[in-house]
Amino acid sequence: MLFNLEPDRSVTGGAWYCDQDFEAEFVDVLNQQCYRYLQQKSENIKDCKGGPIAARNISYASSKDVWKFISELGISKVQLSVEDIETILDTLLYDGKVERSVALDGSYLYRAIESLLAAPGIVRIPCGVCPVLRMCNDVGSVNAKKCVYMKEWLE
């Protein structure tokens, strides 16, 4: 690679990787801070006097608003893009912590929600996030009977 070219995100892994290592703690902190910002926005509805629809509308935040909040916090050593923040917001969406709506201009708006039901046990099973899942089988040292993550989950 030439010295004056910036490598593509598909090569470097983007903002979530440092020296080919996934920065799980960094992603967790961003997850928490994005969710906290959206929760703060949803707390503003208590002061709204314009009715339920106006209150609902002010609880939404665009990904650009969340990006600006994260940038002002200064918790990232790397320059994050709006697309990076949208990736984090999508994980919150998949976790059922936020909902997404489409604005008139086609951009996405997000707001924090309270889940009516707890996540079912199958969703919280450790196999879904296990780093050695591909090596797990009946024969060998990596199996469900000896799994540390499984034991912790069952307790």
Rosetta constraint file for C-alpha pairs under 8 A:
AtomPair CA 1 CA 5 HARMONIC 7.26 0.50
AtomPair CA 1 CA 7 HARMONIC 7.97 0.50
AtomPair CA 7 CA 11 HARMONIC 6.47 0.50
AtomPair CA 7 CA 12 HARMONIC 6.71 0.50
AtomPair CA 8 CA 12 HARMONIC 6.58 0.50
AtomPair CA 9 CA 13 HARMONIC 5.27 0.50
AtomPair CA 9 CA 14 HARMONIC 4.68 0.50
AtomPair CA 10 CA 14 HARMONIC 7.13 0.50
AtomPair CA 12 CA 17 HARMONIC 7.12 0.50
AtomPair CA 12 CA 20 HARMONIC 7.30 0.50
AtomPair CA 13 CA 17 HARMONIC 5.47 0.50
AtomPair CA 13 CA 20 HARMONIC 7.48 0.50
AtomPair CA 15 CA 78 HARMONIC 6.66 0.50
AtomPair CA 15 CA 79 HARMONIC 7.84 0.50
AtomPair CA 15 CA 80 HARMONIC 6.83 0.50
AtomPair CA 15 CA 84 HARMONIC 7.50 0.50
AtomPair CA 16 CA 22 HARMONIC 5.92 0.50
AtomPair CA 16 CA 23 HARMONIC 5.56 0.50
AtomPair CA 16 CA 24 HARMONIC 7.75 0.50
AtomPair CA 16 CA 26 HARMONIC 7.50 0.50
AtomPair CA 16 CA 27 HARMONIC 6.90 0.50
AtomPair CA 17 CA 21 HARMONIC 5.31 0.50
AtomPair CA 17 CA 22 HARMONIC 4.59 0.50
AtomPair CA 17 CA 23 HARMONIC 5.58 0.50
AtomPair CA 18 CA 22 HARMONIC 6.62 0.50
AtomPair CA 18 CA 23 HARMONIC 6.75 0.50
AtomPair CA 23 CA 27 HARMONIC 6.44 0.50
AtomPair CA 24 CA 28 HARMONIC 6.11 0.50
AtomPair CA 25 CA 29 HARMONIC 6.18 0.50
AtomPair CA 26 CA 30 HARMONIC 6.24 0.50
AtomPair CA 27 CA 31 HARMONIC 6.02 0.50
AtomPair CA 27 CA 88 HARMONIC 7.61 0.50
AtomPair CA 28 CA 32 HARMONIC 6.18 0.50
AtomPair CA 29 CA 33 HARMONIC 6.12 0.50
AtomPair CA 30 CA 34 HARMONIC 5.99 0.50
AtomPair CA 30 CA 70 HARMONIC 7.79 0.50
AtomPair CA 30 CA 88 HARMONIC 7.16 0.50
AtomPair CA 31 CA 35 HARMONIC 6.18 0.50
AtomPair CA 31 CA 88 HARMONIC 6.04 0.50
AtomPair CA 31 CA 89 HARMONIC 7.50 0.50
AtomPair CA 31 CA 91 HARMONIC 7.96 0.50
AtomPair CA 31 CA 92 HARMONIC 7.11 0.50
AtomPair CA 32 CA 36 HARMONIC 6.02 0.50
AtomPair CA 33 CA 37 HARMONIC 6.17 0.50
AtomPair CA 33 CA 70 HARMONIC 7.37 0.50
AtomPair CA 34 CA 38 HARMONIC 6.36 0.50
AtomPair CA 34 CA 66 HARMONIC 6.47 0.50
AtomPair CA 34 CA 70 HARMONIC 7.35 0.50
AtomPair CA 34 CA 88 HARMONIC 7.76 0.50
AtomPair CA 34 CA 89 HARMONIC 7.21 0.50
AtomPair CA 35 CA 39 HARMONIC 6.10 0.50
AtomPair CA 35 CA 92 HARMONIC 7.45 0.50
AtomPair CA 35 CA 97 HARMONIC 7.72 0.50
AtomPair CA 35 CA 98 HARMONIC 7.84 0.50
AtomPair CA 35 CA 112 HARMONIC 6.85 0.50
AtomPair CA 36 CA 40 HARMONIC 6.20 0.50
AtomPair CA 37 CA 41 HARMONIC 6.35 0.50
AtomPair CA 37 CA 66 HARMONIC 7.14 0.50
AtomPair CA 37 CA 69 HARMONIC 7.64 0.50
AtomPair CA 38 CA 42 HARMONIC 6.29 0.50
AtomPair CA 38 CA 59 HARMONIC 7.57 0.50
AtomPair CA 38 CA 60 HARMONIC 7.56 0.50
AtomPair CA 38 CA 61 HARMONIC 7.01 0.50
AtomPair CA 38 CA 66 HARMONIC 7.99 0.50
AtomPair CA 38 CA 110 HARMONIC 7.51 0.50
AtomPair CA 38 CA 111 HARMONIC 5.58 0.50
AtomPair CA 38 CA 112 HARMONIC 5.24 0.50
AtomPair CA 39 CA 43 HARMONIC 6.28 0.50
AtomPair CA 39 CA 111 HARMONIC 7.53 0.50
AtomPair CA 39 CA 112 HARMONIC 5.43 0.50
AtomPair CA 40 CA 44 HARMONIC 6.73 0.50
AtomPair CA 41 CA 45 HARMONIC 7.65 0.50
AtomPair CA 41 CA 58 HARMONIC 7.30 0.50
AtomPair CA 41 CA 59 HARMONIC 5.04 0.50
AtomPair CA 41 CA 60 HARMONIC 7.03 0.50
AtomPair CA 41 CA 61 HARMONIC 7.43 0.50
AtomPair CA 41 CA 111 HARMONIC 7.65 0.50
AtomPair CA 42 CA 58 HARMONIC 7.60 0.50
AtomPair CA 42 CA 59 HARMONIC 4.43 0.50
AtomPair CA 42 CA 60 HARMONIC 7.48 0.50
AtomPair CA 42 CA 111 HARMONIC 6.97 0.50
AtomPair CA 42 CA 112 HARMONIC 6.56 0.50
AtomPair CA 43 CA 59 HARMONIC 7.61 0.50
AtomPair CA 44 CA 48 HARMONIC 7.05 0.50
AtomPair CA 44 CA 58 HARMONIC 7.49 0.50
AtomPair CA 44 CA 59 HARMONIC 6.87 0.50
AtomPair CA 45 CA 55 HARMONIC 4.88 0.50
AtomPair CA 45 CA 56 HARMONIC 7.08 0.50
AtomPair CA 45 CA 58 HARMONIC 6.85 0.50
AtomPair CA 45 CA 59 HARMONIC 6.47 0.50
AtomPair CA 46 CA 55 HARMONIC 7.83 0.50
AtomPair CA 48 CA 54 HARMONIC 7.36 0.50
AtomPair CA 48 CA 55 HARMONIC 5.65 0.50
AtomPair CA 49 CA 55 HARMONIC 7.73 0.50
AtomPair CA 50 CA 54 HARMONIC 5.41 0.50
AtomPair CA 50 CA 55 HARMONIC 6.75 0.50
AtomPair CA 51 CA 55 HARMONIC 6.15 0.50
AtomPair CA 52 CA 56 HARMONIC 6.08 0.50
AtomPair CA 53 CA 57 HARMONIC 6.15 0.50
AtomPair CA 54 CA 58 HARMONIC 6.31 0.50
AtomPair CA 55 CA 59 HARMONIC 6.55 0.50
AtomPair CA 56 CA 60 HARMONIC 7.18 0.50
AtomPair CA 59 CA 111 HARMONIC 5.95 0.50
AtomPair CA 59 CA 112 HARMONIC 7.91 0.50
AtomPair CA 60 CA 109 HARMONIC 5.78 0.50
AtomPair CA 60 CA 110 HARMONIC 5.26 0.50
AtomPair CA 60 CA 111 HARMONIC 4.66 0.50
AtomPair CA 61 CA 65 HARMONIC 6.05 0.50
AtomPair CA 61 CA 66 HARMONIC 6.90 0.50
AtomPair CA 61 CA 109 HARMONIC 5.36 0.50
AtomPair CA 61 CA 110 HARMONIC 5.31 0.50
AtomPair CA 61 CA 111 HARMONIC 6.30 0.50
AtomPair CA 62 CA 66 HARMONIC 6.53 0.50
AtomPair CA 62 CA 107 HARMONIC 7.59 0.50
AtomPair CA 62 CA 108 HARMONIC 6.17 0.50
AtomPair CA 62 CA 109 HARMONIC 4.47 0.50
AtomPair CA 62 CA 110 HARMONIC 6.15 0.50
AtomPair CA 63 CA 67 HARMONIC 6.01 0.50
AtomPair CA 63 CA 82 HARMONIC 6.45 0.50
AtomPair CA 63 CA 85 HARMONIC 6.60 0.50
AtomPair CA 63 CA 86 HARMONIC 6.02 0.50
AtomPair CA 63 CA 89 HARMONIC 7.81 0.50
AtomPair CA 63 CA 108 HARMONIC 6.90 0.50
AtomPair CA 63 CA 109 HARMONIC 6.65 0.50
AtomPair CA 63 CA 110 HARMONIC 7.30 0.50
AtomPair CA 64 CA 68 HARMONIC 6.11 0.50
AtomPair CA 64 CA 82 HARMONIC 6.00 0.50
AtomPair CA 65 CA 69 HARMONIC 6.32 0.50
AtomPair CA 66 CA 70 HARMONIC 6.21 0.50
AtomPair CA 66 CA 85 HARMONIC 7.26 0.50
AtomPair CA 67 CA 71 HARMONIC 6.03 0.50
AtomPair CA 67 CA 80 HARMONIC 7.86 0.50
AtomPair CA 67 CA 81 HARMONIC 7.39 0.50
AtomPair CA 67 CA 82 HARMONIC 5.81 0.50
AtomPair CA 67 CA 85 HARMONIC 5.97 0.50
AtomPair CA 68 CA 72 HARMONIC 6.13 0.50
AtomPair CA 69 CA 73 HARMONIC 6.33 0.50
AtomPair CA 70 CA 74 HARMONIC 6.78 0.50
AtomPair CA 70 CA 75 HARMONIC 7.19 0.50
AtomPair CA 71 CA 75 HARMONIC 7.50 0.50
AtomPair CA 71 CA 76 HARMONIC 7.53 0.50
AtomPair CA 71 CA 80 HARMONIC 7.70 0.50
AtomPair CA 76 CA 80 HARMONIC 7.56 0.50
AtomPair CA 80 CA 84 HARMONIC 6.02 0.50
AtomPair CA 80 CA 85 HARMONIC 7.31 0.50
AtomPair CA 81 CA 85 HARMONIC 6.63 0.50
AtomPair CA 82 CA 86 HARMONIC 6.18 0.50
AtomPair CA 83 CA 87 HARMONIC 6.26 0.50
AtomPair CA 84 CA 88 HARMONIC 6.59 0.50
AtomPair CA 85 CA 89 HARMONIC 6.13 0.50
AtomPair CA 86 CA 90 HARMONIC 5.98 0.50
AtomPair CA 87 CA 91 HARMONIC 6.50 0.50
AtomPair CA 88 CA 92 HARMONIC 6.54 0.50
AtomPair CA 89 CA 93 HARMONIC 6.16 0.50
AtomPair CA 89 CA 98 HARMONIC 7.82 0.50
AtomPair CA 89 CA 110 HARMONIC 7.75 0.50
AtomPair CA 90 CA 94 HARMONIC 6.18 0.50
AtomPair CA 91 CA 95 HARMONIC 6.14 0.50
AtomPair CA 92 CA 96 HARMONIC 6.35 0.50
AtomPair CA 92 CA 97 HARMONIC 5.40 0.50
AtomPair CA 92 CA 98 HARMONIC 5.81 0.50
AtomPair CA 93 CA 97 HARMONIC 5.88 0.50
AtomPair CA 93 CA 98 HARMONIC 4.90 0.50
AtomPair CA 93 CA 99 HARMONIC 5.83 0.50
AtomPair CA 93 CA 100 HARMONIC 7.16 0.50
AtomPair CA 96 CA 113 HARMONIC 7.76 0.50
AtomPair CA 96 CA 115 HARMONIC 6.68 0.50
AtomPair CA 97 CA 112 HARMONIC 5.95 0.50
AtomPair CA 97 CA 113 HARMONIC 5.62 0.50
AtomPair CA 97 CA 114 HARMONIC 6.67 0.50
AtomPair CA 97 CA 115 HARMONIC 6.86 0.50
AtomPair CA 98 CA 110 HARMONIC 6.44 0.50
AtomPair CA 98 CA 111 HARMONIC 5.37 0.50
AtomPair CA 98 CA 112 HARMONIC 4.30 0.50
AtomPair CA 98 CA 113 HARMONIC 5.19 0.50
AtomPair CA 99 CA 110 HARMONIC 5.66 0.50
AtomPair CA 99 CA 111 HARMONIC 5.60 0.50
AtomPair CA 99 CA 112 HARMONIC 6.54 0.50
AtomPair CA 99 CA 113 HARMONIC 6.66 0.50
AtomPair CA 100 CA 108 HARMONIC 6.45 0.50
AtomPair CA 100 CA 109 HARMONIC 5.59 0.50
AtomPair CA 100 CA 110 HARMONIC 4.61 0.50
AtomPair CA 100 CA 111 HARMONIC 6.78 0.50
AtomPair CA 101 CA 108 HARMONIC 5.70 0.50
AtomPair CA 101 CA 109 HARMONIC 5.09 0.50
AtomPair CA 101 CA 110 HARMONIC 6.37 0.50
AtomPair CA 102 CA 106 HARMONIC 5.82 0.50
AtomPair CA 102 CA 107 HARMONIC 5.80 0.50
AtomPair CA 102 CA 108 HARMONIC 4.68 0.50
AtomPair CA 102 CA 109 HARMONIC 5.97 0.50
AtomPair CA 103 CA 107 HARMONIC 5.40 0.50
AtomPair CA 103 CA 108 HARMONIC 5.96 0.50
AtomPair CA 103 CA 109 HARMONIC 6.46 0.50
AtomPair CA 119 CA 123 HARMONIC 6.52 0.50
AtomPair CA 119 CA 124 HARMONIC 7.39 0.50
AtomPair CA 120 CA 124 HARMONIC 7.10 0.50
AtomPair CA 121 CA 125 HARMONIC 6.51 0.50
AtomPair CA 123 CA 128 HARMONIC 7.72 0.50
AtomPair CA 124 CA 128 HARMONIC 7.68 0.50
AtomPair CA 125 CA 150 HARMONIC 7.66 0.50
AtomPair CA 125 CA 153 HARMONIC 7.13 0.50
AtomPair CA 126 CA 130 HARMONIC 5.97 0.50
AtomPair CA 126 CA 149 HARMONIC 6.07 0.50
AtomPair CA 126 CA 150 HARMONIC 6.20 0.50
AtomPair CA 126 CA 153 HARMONIC 7.03 0.50
AtomPair CA 127 CA 133 HARMONIC 6.57 0.50
AtomPair CA 127 CA 150 HARMONIC 7.90 0.50
AtomPair CA 132 CA 136 HARMONIC 6.62 0.50
AtomPair CA 132 CA 142 HARMONIC 7.83 0.50
AtomPair CA 135 CA 142 HARMONIC 6.39 0.50
AtomPair CA 136 CA 140 HARMONIC 7.98 0.50
AtomPair CA 136 CA 142 HARMONIC 4.93 0.50
AtomPair CA 136 CA 143 HARMONIC 4.90 0.50
AtomPair CA 136 CA 144 HARMONIC 7.28 0.50
AtomPair CA 137 CA 142 HARMONIC 6.60 0.50
AtomPair CA 137 CA 143 HARMONIC 5.21 0.50
AtomPair CA 137 CA 144 HARMONIC 7.64 0.50
AtomPair CA 138 CA 143 HARMONIC 5.82 0.50
AtomPair CA 138 CA 144 HARMONIC 7.80 0.50
AtomPair CA 139 CA 143 HARMONIC 7.23 0.50
AtomPair CA 141 CA 146 HARMONIC 7.48 0.50
AtomPair CA 142 CA 146 HARMONIC 6.85 0.50
AtomPair CA 142 CA 147 HARMONIC 6.93 0.50
AtomPair CA 143 CA 147 HARMONIC 6.01 0.50
AtomPair CA 144 CA 150 HARMONIC 6.90 0.50
AtomPair CA 147 CA 151 HARMONIC 6.37 0.50
AtomPair CA 148 CA 152 HARMONIC 6.33 0.50
AtomPair CA 149 CA 153 HARMONIC 6.18 0.50
AtomPair CA 150 CA 154 HARMONIC 6.13 0.50
AtomPair CA 151 CA 155 HARMONIC 6.33 0.50
